[in-house]
Amino acid sequence: MSKKARISVRQVTVLMFMCLIGDMLLIYPTIITHIAHQDAWISSILSIPLGLIVIYVLVRVHELYPSLTLIEAIRKILGPVFGTIVSCWYLFYFLMNTALIAREVGDFLTTQLFV
């Protein structure tokens, strides 16, 4: 395959929307109430500005280095050693998140749809 495959903005939006809605309904309430108990609403409110800060940082990195991938930009900003460590952590996070989402989908299908 000589051509690079790219997904459109609409496809990314649909994927993110479906993943976030599923997690908001199935996973996040359980995790937050398990950790924070009756103060779960405070945790939920505090997570909104933190998530917006992460989005702002990612958008700024893209604006500063539009031709680089996120991994390349991290290595350029943080240097070769620390940038590689952060990049590996970032990729490991997405590997684990992909496994978790596959497990969630499997559990949801077997408990709700296949009964």
MARFI-503946 format. One record per atom (N, C-alpha, C): residue number from 1; x, y, z; atom name. Coordinates in pm, 1 decimal. Example, Ala and Ser with C-alpha at 12.3 -4.5 7.8 and 13.67 -1.06 7.14 Angstrom:
2
  nr       c1       c2       c3 atom
   1   1319.0   -569.0    780.0    N
   1   1230.0   -450.0    780.0   CA
   1   1320.0   -330.0    780.0    C
   2   1285.0   -225.0    708.0    N
   2   1367.0   -106.0    714.0   CA
   2   1290.0      3.0    787.0    C
//
This chain:
115
  nr       c1       c2       c3 atom
   1     84.6   -116.3      0.0    N
   1      0.0      0.0      0.0   CA
   1     89.7    123.3      0.0    C
   2     92.8    195.1   -109.1    N
   2    181.8    308.9   -121.5   CA
   2    119.8    438.1    -70.3    C
   3    -10.8    441.5    -59.7    N
   3    -80.3    563.1    -18.7   CA
   3   -110.1    559.7    130.4    C
   4    -89.2    671.9    200.5    N
   4   -121.1    678.2    342.4   CA
   4   -272.0    692.3    359.9    C
   5   -327.1    608.9    444.9    N
   5   -470.6    616.0    471.8   CA
   5   -495.8    719.2    580.8    C
   6   -593.1    802.4    560.3    N
   6   -627.8    905.8    658.2   CA
   6   -778.0    899.4    681.8    C
   7   -816.2    923.0    806.4    N
   7   -958.6    928.5    836.1   CA
   7   -999.8   1074.6    841.4    C
   8  -1125.2   1098.8    807.4    N
   8  -1173.5   1236.3    800.8   CA
   8  -1208.6   1287.7    940.1    C
   9  -1230.4   1417.0    948.0    N
   9  -1269.8   1479.2   1074.3   CA
   9  -1404.3   1424.0   1120.4    C
  10  -1493.8   1399.9   1027.1    N
  10  -1625.3   1345.1   1061.8   CA
  10  -1611.9   1205.3   1122.2    C
  11  -1525.6   1123.3   1065.7    N
  11  -1505.1    988.9   1118.0   CA
  11  -1445.5    992.5   1258.4    C
  12  -1349.5   1081.1   1281.8    N
  12  -1291.5   1094.5   1415.1   CA
  12  -1398.4   1140.6   1513.9    C
  13  -1482.7   1235.2   1471.5    N
  13  -1588.1   1286.3   1558.2   CA
  13  -1685.3   1175.7   1597.0    C
  14  -1725.6   1095.2   1502.1    N
  14  -1818.3    985.8   1531.3   CA
  14  -1754.1    884.4   1625.3    C
  15  -1628.3    848.3   1600.0    N
  15  -1559.2    753.1   1687.0   CA
  15  -1546.9    806.3   1829.2    C
  16  -1506.7    930.7   1843.4    N
  16  -1491.4    990.3   1976.3   CA
  16  -1625.9   1001.3   2047.0    C
  17  -1728.1   1042.6   1973.9    N
  17  -1861.2   1057.9   2033.1   CA
  17  -1912.6    924.8   2086.1    C
  18  -1901.8    820.8   2005.8    N
  18  -1951.4    689.4   2048.1   CA
  18  -1873.0    636.6   2168.0    C
  19  -1742.6    653.7   2166.2    N
  19  -1659.2    606.0   2276.1   CA
  19  -1689.4    683.1   2403.9    C
  20  -1699.0    814.4   2394.8    N
  20  -1723.8    895.6   2513.5   CA
  20  -1862.2    871.9   2571.6    C
  21  -1963.1    861.3   2487.4    N
  21  -2098.8    836.5   2537.1   CA
  21  -2105.2    700.6   2606.4    C
  22  -2044.1    600.6   2546.3    N
  22  -2043.0    467.9   2608.4   CA
  22  -1973.5    468.1   2743.3    C
  23  -1859.3    535.1   2751.3    N
  23  -1787.1    541.3   2878.4   CA
  23  -1863.4    622.8   2982.1    C
  24  -1927.0    731.8   2939.8    N
  24  -2000.7    814.2   3035.4   CA
  24  -2118.5    738.1   3095.3    C
  25  -2176.0    648.2   3020.4    N
  25  -2291.6    573.4   3070.4   CA
  25  -2252.6    448.9   3148.2    C
  26  -2146.6    379.9   3104.9    N
  26  -2115.0    249.6   3162.3   CA
  26  -2000.9    249.7   3263.7    C
  27  -1897.2    327.2   3240.2    N
  27  -1774.1    313.3   3317.3   CA
  27  -1752.9    424.3   3419.0    C
  28  -1757.0    548.8   3375.4    N
  28  -1719.9    659.7   3462.8   CA
  28  -1801.5    668.7   3591.5    C
  29  -1935.1    654.2   3588.7    N
  29  -2008.6    662.7   3715.8   CA
  29  -1964.1    558.7   3818.1    C
  30  -1935.7    439.0   3772.4    N
  30  -1892.4    333.5   3863.5   CA
  30  -1756.9    365.3   3925.2    C
  31  -1663.5    409.3   3842.5    N
  31  -1528.9    439.7   3892.8   CA
  31  -1532.6    558.3   3988.6    C
  32  -1603.2    663.8   3950.6    N
  32  -1605.2    784.3   4033.1   CA
  32  -1673.8    758.4   4166.1    C
  33  -1786.7    688.6   4166.4    N
  33  -1855.3    663.7   4293.8   CA
  33  -1779.3    564.4   4380.5    C
  34  -1704.7    474.5   4320.0    N
  34  -1624.4    381.2   4398.7   CA
  34  -1512.0    453.5   4473.2    C
  35  -1452.7    552.1   4408.3    N
  35  -1340.9    624.8   4469.3   CA
  35  -1389.9    736.5   4560.8    C
  36  -1485.4    819.0   4513.9    N
  36  -1523.2    940.5   4586.0   CA
  36  -1647.9    924.5   4673.0    C
  37  -1718.8    815.1   4660.8    N
  37  -1841.2    787.8   4737.7   CA
  37  -1943.7    899.5   4718.3    C
  38  -1986.0    965.1   4825.6    N
  38  -2092.1   1065.7   4813.4   CA
  38  -2042.2   1196.4   4752.7    C
  39  -1910.5   1212.9   4739.0    N
  39  -1855.3   1334.8   4679.5   CA
  39  -1824.3   1317.4   4531.1    C
  40  -1890.0   1225.0   4466.0    N
  40  -1862.8   1198.3   4325.0   CA
  40  -1898.1   1317.9   4237.2    C
  41  -1995.7   1394.7   4276.4    N
  41  -2034.0   1510.1   4195.6   CA
  41  -1921.9   1614.5   4193.3    C
  42  -1846.8   1626.2   4302.4    N
  42  -1735.4   1720.8   4305.8   CA
  42  -1625.6   1675.0   4209.1    C
  43  -1597.5   1546.9   4208.8    N
  43  -1496.8   1492.3   4116.8   CA
  43  -1537.1   1515.3   3971.9    C
  44  -1664.7   1497.6   3943.4    N
  44  -1712.9   1518.0   3806.9   CA
  44  -1697.9   1663.0   3764.2    C
  45  -1730.3   1755.1   3852.7    N
  45  -1718.9   1897.1   3819.3   CA
  45  -1572.5   1937.9   3802.4    C
  46  -1483.8   1886.8   3886.4    N
  46  -1341.8   1921.3   3875.7   CA
  46  -1276.5   1862.1   3750.6    C
  47  -1329.0   1752.0   3700.1    N
  47  -1267.0   1689.2   3583.6   CA
  47  -1293.7   1766.7   3455.1    C
  48  -1398.3   1846.2   3450.1    N
  48  -1429.1   1921.0   3327.8   CA
  48  -1319.4   2022.3   3294.0    C
  49  -1278.5   2111.8   3387.7    N
  49  -1170.6   2204.8   3351.2   CA
  49  -1037.4   2134.6   3322.0    C
  50  -1008.7   2024.7   3390.8    N
  50   -884.4   1952.0   3364.2   CA
  50   -884.0   1893.6   3223.2    C
  51   -997.3   1840.0   3180.8    N
  51  -1007.7   1787.7   3044.6   CA
  51   -994.7   1897.0   2940.1    C
  52  -1050.9   2014.0   2968.7    N
  52  -1039.3   2126.5   2875.9   CA
  52   -895.2   2175.8   2866.4    C
  53   -821.1   2170.5   2976.9    N
  53   -680.5   2209.5   2974.6   CA
  53   -600.5   2113.0   2886.0    C
  54   -627.8   1984.4   2897.6    N
  54   -558.9   1885.2   2813.7   CA
  54   -589.2   1910.6   2666.4    C
  55   -714.7   1937.3   2634.0    N
  55   -751.7   1965.9   2494.8   CA
  55   -680.8   2091.6   2445.3    C
  56   -675.1   2195.4   2529.4    N
  56   -606.8   2319.6   2491.4   CA
  56   -458.6   2294.0   2462.6    C
  57   -393.5   2215.6   2546.6    N
  57   -251.5   2186.1   2526.0   CA
  57   -231.6   2110.2   2394.9    C
  58   -316.5   2012.8   2366.5    N
  58   -302.9   1936.6   2242.3   CA
  58   -325.4   2025.1   2119.8    C
  59   -422.1   2116.1   2126.9    N
  59   -447.3   2207.5   2015.3   CA
  59   -329.3   2301.5   1995.8    C
  60   -272.2   2352.6   2103.8    N
  60   -156.8   2442.6   2093.5   CA
  60    -35.6   2370.3   2033.6    C
  61    -12.2   2246.6   2074.4    N
  61     99.2   2170.5   2017.1   CA
  61     77.8   2152.9   1867.1    C
  62    -45.0   2125.2   1827.3    N
  62    -72.9   2110.5   1684.1   CA
  62    -53.6   2242.7   1609.8    C
  63    -91.5   2354.3   1672.4    N
  63    -72.5   2484.0   1607.5   CA
  63     75.4   2518.9   1594.7    C
  64    156.5   2481.8   1693.8    N
  64    299.1   2512.2   1688.7   CA
  64    373.9   2424.2   1588.6    C
  65    335.1   2298.2   1579.6    N
  65    402.3   2202.9   1490.8   CA
  65    299.4   2130.4   1404.4    C
  66    240.5   2199.1   1305.5    N
  66    133.1   2135.0   1227.5   CA
  66    180.1   2022.0   1136.9    C
  67    306.7   2021.9   1098.5    N
  67    353.6   1918.1   1006.4   CA
  67    403.0   1792.9   1079.3    C
  68    418.4   1799.9   1212.2    N
  68    469.5   1686.4   1288.5   CA
  68    354.8   1607.1   1350.3    C
  69    380.3   1477.5   1370.2    N
  69    285.5   1397.4   1446.3   CA
  69    299.8   1433.7   1594.2    C
  70    208.0   1388.2   1676.1    N
  70    214.4   1420.6   1818.5   CA
  70    340.5   1362.5   1882.4    C
  71    378.4   1242.6   1844.3    N
  71    499.3   1179.8   1898.5   CA
  71    623.0   1260.7   1859.4    C
  72    630.6   1301.7   1733.7    N
  72    744.4   1382.5   1689.5   CA
  72    748.9   1517.0   1761.6    C
  73    633.1   1578.2   1782.5    N
  73    627.1   1706.9   1851.8   CA
  73    669.2   1691.8   1997.9    C
  74    626.5   1584.1   2062.1    N
  74    666.6   1560.4   2202.0   CA
  74    817.7   1543.6   2210.7    C
  75    874.9   1467.6   2119.4    N
  75   1021.1   1448.2   2121.1   CA
  75   1095.2   1577.7   2091.4    C
  76   1038.6   1663.3   2007.1    N
  76   1102.9   1791.0   1976.6   CA
  76   1093.6   1886.3   2096.2    C
  77    980.2   1886.4   2165.5    N
  77    959.9   1976.9   2278.9   CA
  77   1038.2   1931.0   2401.4    C
  78   1031.6   1802.8   2434.4    N
  78   1090.2   1752.1   2558.1   CA
  78   1231.5   1697.3   2543.1    C
  79   1280.1   1686.7   2421.0    N
  79   1412.7   1631.2   2399.4   CA
  79   1405.8   1483.7   2367.0    C
  80   1516.6   1426.5   2320.0    N
  80   1512.5   1287.8   2274.0   CA
  80   1490.4   1184.7   2384.5    C
  81   1547.4   1205.2   2501.8    N
  81   1536.5   1103.3   2607.4   CA
  81   1400.5   1112.4   2676.8    C
  82   1371.1   1226.6   2736.2    N
  82   1244.9   1240.9   2808.9   CA
  82   1126.2   1235.5   2713.3    C
  83   1144.3   1288.1   2591.3    N
  83   1037.9   1280.9   2490.7   CA
  83   1005.7   1137.6   2451.8    C
  84   1107.3   1053.5   2443.2    N
  84   1085.0    911.9   2412.3   CA
  84   1012.0    842.1   2526.0    C
  85   1048.3    874.8   2648.8    N
  85    981.0    814.7   2764.3   CA
  85    833.3    854.4   2766.5    C
  86    805.2    982.9   2748.1    N
  86    666.4   1029.9   2747.8   CA
  86    590.3    970.7   2629.4    C
  87    654.6    961.1   2514.4    N
  87    589.3    902.2   2396.8   CA
  87    555.7    755.7   2418.7    C
  88    647.1    680.9   2478.9    N
  88    619.6    539.8   2507.9   CA
  88    505.3    526.0   2607.9    C
  89    504.1    611.5   2709.1    N
  89    393.6    609.8   2805.5   CA
  89    262.0    640.7   2736.4    C
  90    262.7    738.7   2646.7    N
  90    143.8    777.9   2571.6   CA
  90     92.1    661.6   2486.8    C
  91    182.1    594.9   2415.7    N
  91    141.3    481.3   2332.9   CA
  91     93.5    363.5   2417.8    C
  92    157.7    339.9   2532.0    N
  92    114.1    233.4   2621.8   CA
  92    -25.4    262.6   2676.3    C
  93    -52.3    389.7   2707.4    N
  93   -185.7    429.1   2753.7   CA
  93   -291.4    392.2   2649.4    C
  94   -264.4    423.6   2522.9    N
  94   -363.1    392.3   2420.3   CA
  94   -374.8    242.9   2393.9    C
  95   -268.1    167.9   2411.7    N
  95   -275.8     22.5   2400.6   CA
  95   -367.6    -33.8   2508.7    C
  96   -348.5     12.5   2632.1    N
  96   -433.0    -33.2   2742.7   CA
  96   -577.5     13.7   2726.5    C
  97   -594.7    135.9   2677.7    N
  97   -729.7    188.9   2657.6   CA
  97   -803.3    110.9   2549.3    C
  98   -732.8     71.3   2444.7    N
  98   -794.2     -9.3   2339.4   CA
  98   -837.9   -145.1   2393.6    C
  99   -755.4   -206.6   2475.5    N
  99   -793.0   -334.3   2536.4   CA
  99   -914.3   -317.5   2628.2    C
 100   -917.6   -208.7   2703.7    N
 100  -1030.6   -183.1   2792.5   CA
 100  -1159.6   -161.6   2714.5    C
 101  -1152.3    -86.3   2606.0    N
 101  -1272.3    -61.4   2525.8   CA
 101  -1321.1   -190.6   2461.2    C
 102  -1229.4   -274.3   2413.3    N
 102  -1270.3   -403.5   2356.7   CA
 102  -1339.7   -488.6   2462.6    C
 103  -1288.8   -485.8   2585.5    N
 103  -1351.4   -560.2   2694.9   CA
 103  -1489.5   -504.5   2726.8    C
 104  -1502.1   -371.1   2731.1    N
 104  -1631.1   -308.2   2758.6   CA
 104  -1735.2   -347.0   2654.4    C
 105  -1695.7   -341.4   2527.8    N
 105  -1788.6   -376.6   2419.8   CA
 105  -1828.9   -522.8   2432.0    C
 106  -1733.4   -610.9   2459.3    N
 106  -1765.3   -752.6   2475.7   CA
 106  -1858.4   -777.4   2592.9    C
 107  -1831.6   -713.9   2706.3    N
 107  -1919.8   -729.0   2822.3   CA
 107  -2059.0   -675.9   2794.3    C
 108  -2065.9   -560.1   2729.3    N
 108  -2196.4   -501.5   2698.4   CA
 108  -2275.7   -591.7   2604.4    C
 109  -2208.8   -645.0   2501.2    N
 109  -2279.1   -731.5   2407.6   CA
 109  -2328.5   -858.1   2473.4    C
 110  -2246.6   -919.8   2558.4    N
 110  -2287.2  -1046.8   2619.2   CA
 110  -2391.5  -1027.6   2728.6    C
 111  -2392.0   -915.5   2798.2    N
 111  -2488.3   -897.1   2906.6   CA
 111  -2618.0   -831.7   2862.3    C
 112  -2615.5   -751.5   2756.2    N
 112  -2734.6   -676.6   2717.7   CA
 112  -2798.1   -725.1   2588.3    C
 113  -2716.8   -752.9   2487.4    N
 113  -2772.6   -783.4   2356.1   CA
 113  -2788.4   -932.0   2328.8    C
 114  -2698.2  -1015.2   2379.0    N
 114  -2702.6  -1157.5   2346.6   CA
 114  -2788.4  -1239.3   2441.7    C
 115  -2850.9  -1176.4   2537.3    N
 115  -2933.4  -1250.5   2634.0   CA
 115  -3060.2  -1298.1   2570.0    C
//
